[in-house]
Amino acid sequence: MQGQQAQLEWRDGVVPVSTRFDDPYFSLDNGLAETRHVFLRGNDLPVRFCNEFHIAELGFGTGLNFLATWAEWRAAGVTGRLQFTSFEAFPLVPKDMETALAAFPALADLAGEMVAAMRTGDDVFTFDDAVLCLVQGDARETLPDWSGSADAWYLDGFSPAKNPELWGADLMQQVATHTKPKGTAATYTAAGFVRRGLQDAGFTVERVPGYGRKRHMTRAMLG
């Protein structure tokens, strides 16, 4: 992996916080439960899983979303392989990922596999039942050049108030362009300009209950 690295400080020694965006990488309450609520349930997963189901993500962070999805894929007993593509401008080094993911012992085995693979320095990681591809760089530049198309999107950049570049209307249009018909997207934020950007890009958008202290989140379907 190449590119700029994330700059971190640690809250209570376990929660990584981006010093660039002054925002934690996952919920201070229960990051795994939030991922399951927002991104998996928000995209009607795991019931939609099928061979070669493709998830794309803005903001890889610690890899928690991928690991939670991979765990549910295995638990669902899906025949075939999960495809997961994540766009990340400031990747964590494997050691920091390992430290952060220690907070989630239920994912320990999968986290160990992922971190070990990342230490190779590659960008594409092939496991028995999943393929993870990391696309490094500013998503506003890298997503337009991506040849793929996703069944579901995890929109997981830092807070729109602190990282507005990852939530702009032009980028939401690129998300739509790289979404399969009737594909979906989910995000923890219910910010009005994010919802409007998705609507203008062709998504049908709904505001639904969020996780924990977040009253609302956003679900969307293309078309």
KABEL-V337839 format. One record per helix or strand of 2 or more residues. SS is the DSSP state (a for helix, b for strand). FROM is the first residue (numbers start at 1). TO is the last residue. If there is no record, write none. Layout:
# KABEL-V337839
ss from to
SS FROM TO
SS FROM TO
This chain:
# KABEL-V337839
ss from to
b 8 11
b 15 18
b 23 24
a 31 43
b 54 58
a 64 76
b 82 88
a 94 101
a 105 118
b 124 126
b 130 136
a 139 145
b 150 155
a 164 167
a 169 177
b 179 187
a 192 200
b 203 209
b 216 222
